[in-house]
Amino acid sequence: MENYTIKQVLDTIFKPYIQVDKIIINFVRLRGMANNEIVPGFDDDKDDSLRIKLDKVANVPRCLMLTLTGYIDTYNSNFFLKRIQKAIESGFVRLIFHCGSLNYVSSTGIGSFTTFLKAVKPQGGDLVLLDIQPKVFEIFQLLGFSKFFNIRDSLENAINTFNTNQEHLLKPSIFPKIVSCPICFKKLKAVKSGRFRCSECKNILAINDTGQVLLG
C-alpha cells in the first residue's frame, strides 16, 4: 500500500481549484486599502444613501471593483456619477460593480452606468455588474438595458470577461487600408469595414473585416 504525505493528499483534493484560489487570494491581498489610497480624493464627498468601497483587482491592469451598498435614485445619482467618473479619470477603465447590497436603481441610475460604459469603451475598458439582485435586474430588463451590460455571478467570471475582451483588443486591425474599387479601380482609403460609395464611379461597395471589397 502506497504512503501519501499530507501535502500530496491536499494537492490532489484542491488541484482543480488552484487557479480560482490564485485569483481570489490576489484580490484579497489588495483589500483593506482606503478609497483615497486607490483614487485620491474619492471620499471627499459622501452620501449615506449609497456607500462605495473600492478594491483593486490584482493581475488585471486598470481594474477596479466597486462594492455598492444602498440604492441609486434621482437624488443621489449625481453623487454616484461624479464618484465613478473620478475613478475613471484616475485610469481605471475595467470596472466591476458588486451589486449584492444594491437594493434599488432608478432609470437615472441606469443612465449613469451607460455613461460609464461610454467613457471606458474607447479606452479599451468595459463594465461588469456582479451579483446583481433579481429585483434590480428586473429594472434593467424592463427598461431594455440588460443586454447592454456584462452581468456575472462570480468574481472569476467577471475577470474572465476582461481577459476575453483583452484578447480581442490585442488582435491587430487591418484598418485604415487602401483598397481598389472593383468597377473603376479607383484607389480608396477605408478606415473601417462596412458599406460606402466609390468617389469615382459612385457605386456602392462593401468591405468586410478582412479587407475584401465587394459590390454592396
HUZI-V637384 format. One record per residue. N is the residue number from 0. RES is the residue in three letters. PHI is phi in whole degrees, 0 to 359 (none if undefined). BURIAL is # if it has 24 or more other C-alpha atoms within 12 Angstrom, else .. D_FIRST is the distance of its C-alpha to the first C-alpha in Angstrom with 2 decimals. Layout:
N,RES,PHI,BURIAL,D_FIRST
N,RES,PHI,BURIAL,D_FIRST
This chain:
0,MET,none,.,0.00
1,GLU,285,.,3.82
2,ASN,260,.,6.55
3,TYR,243,.,9.69
4,THR,282,.,13.18
5,ILE,300,.,15.72
6,LYS,298,.,17.73
7,GLN,296,.,15.20
8,VAL,296,.,14.81
9,LEU,294,.,18.61
10,ASP,298,.,19.31
11,THR,293,.,17.50
12,ILE,289,.,19.46
13,PHE,259,.,22.76
14,LYS,306,.,23.02
15,PRO,298,.,25.45
16,TYR,257,.,27.71
17,ILE,301,.,28.00
18,GLN,297,.,31.31
19,VAL,296,.,32.87
20,ASP,301,.,31.87
21,LYS,299,.,33.56
22,ILE,297,#,36.71
23,ILE,295,#,36.81
24,ILE,298,.,36.01
25,ASN,298,.,38.67
26,PHE,293,#,41.10
27,VAL,297,.,40.51
28,ARG,302,.,41.10
29,LEU,268,.,44.61
30,ARG,288,.,45.40
31,GLY,100,.,47.66
32,MET,287,.,50.36
33,ALA,289,.,53.81
34,ASN,307,#,55.54
35,ASN,291,.,58.26
36,GLU,285,.,55.75
37,ILE,274,#,54.52
38,VAL,233,#,57.94
39,PRO,306,.,60.82
40,GLY,83,.,63.27
41,PHE,298,#,61.14
42,ASP,269,#,61.64
43,ASP,294,.,65.34
44,ASP,233,.,66.07
45,LYS,227,.,64.24
46,ASP,219,.,64.65
47,ASP,296,.,63.25
48,SER,281,.,63.00
49,LEU,214,#,60.44
50,ARG,259,#,57.94
51,ILE,235,#,56.13
52,LYS,250,#,53.09
53,LEU,261,#,52.20
54,ASP,217,#,48.77
55,LYS,286,#,48.16
56,VAL,256,#,45.21
57,ALA,292,.,43.27
58,ASN,67,.,42.76
59,VAL,235,#,45.45
60,PRO,303,.,48.82
61,ARG,59,#,51.73
62,CYS,250,#,49.69
63,LEU,223,#,50.51
64,MET,257,#,49.29
65,LEU,242,#,52.09
66,THR,272,#,51.23
67,LEU,257,#,54.26
68,THR,231,#,55.09
69,GLY,126,#,58.22
70,TYR,209,#,60.38
71,ILE,235,#,62.48
72,ASP,227,#,66.00
73,THR,298,.,69.45
74,TYR,281,.,70.09
75,ASN,251,#,67.03
76,SER,295,#,66.27
77,ASN,292,#,68.39
78,PHE,300,#,66.37
79,PHE,300,#,63.14
80,LEU,301,#,64.65
81,LYS,292,#,65.77
82,ARG,295,#,62.50
83,ILE,288,#,60.38
84,GLN,299,#,62.98
85,LYS,295,#,62.69
86,ALA,294,#,58.95
87,ILE,295,#,59.65
88,GLU,296,.,62.39
89,SER,277,.,59.89
90,GLY,109,#,57.87
91,PHE,271,#,55.29
92,VAL,240,#,55.49
93,ARG,250,#,52.06
94,LEU,247,#,52.38
95,ILE,249,#,49.88
96,PHE,265,#,51.72
97,HIS,277,#,49.42
98,CYS,253,#,51.45
99,GLY,300,#,49.34
100,SER,248,#,52.05
101,LEU,266,#,54.99
102,ASN,268,#,56.90
103,TYR,200,#,59.79
104,VAL,223,#,61.16
105,SER,277,#,64.76
106,SER,298,#,66.08
107,THR,295,#,67.25
108,GLY,295,#,63.75
109,ILE,296,#,62.37
110,GLY,300,#,65.16
111,SER,295,#,63.78
112,PHE,300,#,60.35
113,THR,296,#,62.22
114,THR,298,#,64.11
115,PHE,297,#,60.89
116,LEU,299,#,59.47
117,LYS,295,.,62.69
118,ALA,283,#,62.54
119,VAL,270,#,58.99
120,LYS,303,.,58.85
121,PRO,296,.,61.30
122,GLN,262,.,59.21
123,GLY,81,#,56.03
124,GLY,260,#,54.74
125,ASP,198,#,53.85
126,LEU,225,#,53.45
127,VAL,231,#,50.67
128,LEU,259,#,51.02
129,LEU,250,#,47.76
130,ASP,56,#,46.95
131,ILE,286,#,50.51
132,GLN,290,#,51.57
133,PRO,305,.,52.62
134,LYS,291,.,56.18
135,VAL,284,#,56.58
136,PHE,299,#,55.15
137,GLU,299,.,57.74
138,ILE,294,.,60.50
139,PHE,300,#,59.25
140,GLN,294,.,59.16
141,LEU,299,.,62.60
142,LEU,270,.,64.16
143,GLY,79,.,62.49
144,PHE,256,.,60.52
145,SER,298,.,56.89
146,LYS,284,.,56.69
147,PHE,272,.,57.81
148,PHE,242,#,54.91
149,ASN,280,#,51.17
150,ILE,245,#,49.65
151,ARG,233,#,45.93
152,ASP,251,.,43.62
153,SER,211,#,41.21
154,LEU,296,#,41.55
155,GLU,300,#,39.13
156,ASN,293,.,41.36
157,ALA,296,#,44.43
158,ILE,294,#,43.25
159,ASN,297,#,42.30
160,THR,301,#,45.91
161,PHE,289,#,47.16
162,ASN,297,.,44.67
163,THR,295,.,45.76
164,ASN,295,.,49.40
165,GLN,294,.,49.05
166,GLU,299,.,47.73
167,HIS,293,.,50.82
168,LEU,291,.,53.12
169,LEU,283,.,51.81
170,LYS,292,.,52.97
171,PRO,294,.,56.24
172,SER,272,.,59.34
173,ILE,272,.,61.79
174,PHE,261,.,64.66
175,PRO,290,.,67.42
176,LYS,219,.,68.13
177,ILE,273,.,71.36
178,VAL,235,#,71.75
179,SER,248,#,74.59
180,CYS,293,#,76.39
181,PRO,289,.,75.98
182,ILE,263,.,79.63
183,CYS,251,.,81.70
184,PHE,67,.,79.12
185,LYS,294,.,79.91
186,LYS,282,.,77.33
187,LEU,231,#,75.82
188,LYS,257,.,73.42
189,ALA,257,#,70.66
190,VAL,268,.,68.94
191,LYS,197,.,66.48
192,SER,287,.,65.71
193,GLY,140,.,68.01
194,ARG,256,.,71.50
195,PHE,206,#,74.61
196,ARG,255,.,78.12
197,CYS,295,#,79.26
198,SER,289,.,81.99
199,GLU,264,.,83.94
200,CYS,263,.,83.96
201,LYS,69,.,82.90
202,ASN,285,.,80.33
203,ILE,279,.,77.23
204,LEU,242,#,74.09
205,ALA,231,#,70.40
206,ILE,239,#,67.78
207,ASN,270,.,64.07
208,ASP,293,.,61.13
209,THR,266,.,60.92
210,GLY,93,#,64.62
211,GLN,282,#,65.90
212,VAL,257,#,69.48
213,LEU,229,#,70.65
214,LEU,289,.,73.78
215,GLY,280,.,73.31
